[in-house]
Amino acid sequence: MNDNYIIQKVNELKEQYYTADPLQLLEELGVGIKYSYDFVKLKAFYTVVLGNPYVVLNGSLDEYELRTVAAHELGHHIFHGYLAEAGPIQEIGFYNVKSGPEYEANVFAAELLIDTDELLLLLSEESDFYSVASILNVSPELLAFKMKNSGGVFLNYNIPIIARNDFMSK
């Protein structure tokens, strides 16, 4: 699946539901949301039980990480529900670099939570990468991922952290 298709789906969801809030979108799409405080390393998992989709989120995550993980799990729901029917898609991190579904869910999360035009405007006004991430209410890792994987749009900007596809595994 190519990035343009993922971006198109994100835009369709935003237009249809008038929001980019991943928790609200999960609810609108009929995905059950549960929180667990028993996870040690696990950040979340997406599963389908008897035909019903669920996301279980680590309730100990901070606000930025919770939004990021919820958006990532929403990406799995949109694109990889068939995989979850065989067993839960577990998120220890952000995630296996070589995994197509994990990369696709990362692209989905980045596109859902970070509007490219807004990011360009913020970067023209604010030079500090971490301040921009804070203003956008996203993790620096997700911001770095977005900037790295935007087809060269952000080549002239300083990204002070290594933007790896597996940033959720940290």
N, C-alpha and C positions, 0 to 999 in steps of 0.2 A: 504494500500500500504506500502511495507516495504522500509526501508532506502536504501538497496542495489539496489532496482529497480530505486530509485530516482538518486542515484550516477551513475548508468549505463546510465541513460538518460542525465545527465550532461556531462559525458564523450563523449557520442555520439554527442551531440551538439557542444562541443569544437572541436572534430575531424572534423565534417562536415563543420563548419564555421570558423575554425582556430582562434577563439576568445573566451574570457570569459567575454567580455564587454556586460553587460545586455542590454544597450540601442542599441548597434549594433545588438545583437541577436533579440531583439524585432522588429527592422526594417527588418532584413533578413527574419523573419517569417511573415511579413506582418501585424504586429500589429501597429495601429496608436498610436502615442505618442503625447500627449498634455500636456501643463503645465498650472496650475491655480495658481494665486497669491491671490485668494480670500478665500482659505481654512484657517480655524482657527486651528482646531485640526486634521483634515483629512490629512493624508500623501499621499494617493493615492487611486485610485480605478480602478478595471478592469471590463470591461463590453463588451458585444457583442450587437451591434445595427444593425439590419437588416442583420445579418450574418457576420458583420465586427467587429473584435476585436479591442478594444481601451484600452490604459492605460492613465489615467490622473494623473499626478504627481504634488505634491505641489512644485511649483517653488521656494519656500523660503527655502527648505531643503539645508543643507550644502552638500558638495561633497560626503562625506562618506555615509551619510544617503540616499542621492539620489541614489547612486549605490546600496545600500542595498535594498531600497524599490523597485527599478526597477527590481532587481534580484528576489525579492519576487513575484512581479506581473508577471514576466516571468514564475515563477513556477506555478502560477495560470493559466496562459495561456496554459502551457503544460499539466497540469494535471486536471484542473477544469473548462475548458471552458464551459462545459455543465451547471455548476452552474450559470455562468454569464448570460446565456441566459434567466434565470428567473428574473434577476435583478443584478445590480452592486455588486461586491464584494468589500466592502469598507474597507480601512485600516486606522483605527485610530491609531493603534499601531501594535506591533508585538507580538502577537495578542492573540486571545483567546486560553489559555493553553489547554483547553479540545477539541478544534476543530481539527479534523483530517486534513482538508484542510489547516488550518493555520500552523500547525506543519510541514506538508509536504512542504509547500511553504518556510518555514524557513530553512528546511534541504536543499532544492534546492538552496536557496540563499547562504547558508554557503558553500556548495560544489562547487558552481560555482565560488565564489569569493575568496575562500581560499583553495589552493592546500595543501593537507596534507603533502606531502614530503617537500615542501617549508617551511611550518610552522614548521615542525620538525627541519629543518636546521636552521631556524631563532632562534628558541628557544634554540638550542645548542650554538648559538653565542651571543644571546642577552637575558639578564635575565629580562629585564623590559617588562612586559605585554603590557603596553600602547605604548611603542616604537614599539613593534612587530605589534600591530594593525595599527599604523601610517605607518610603512614600507609597510604593506599589503594594505593600503588605505581602511580599513574597520573600522566600528565602534567597540569599545571595546565590546559592547553587542553581536554583531555578532560573534566576535572572541570567547567570552566566551561560546556562544551557540554551536559553532563548537567543541570546546574542551570538553564541557560537553557531547555532543551527538555523540562522535566518538568511541563508544564501548570500552572505557577504555584506548585508546591509550595515552591519556594525563593525566592519573591519577597522575603522579608524578610531575606535574607542578602546580605552584601556580596561581590560577585564583582569582584575588583580588576583583572581583565583583560577585554577585550572578547571575548565568546564568539561567535565567528563559525563558520559552517558550514565554512569553508575552512581551518580551523586546521592541517590536515595539510599544507598547501602551504607552510608556513613552514619 
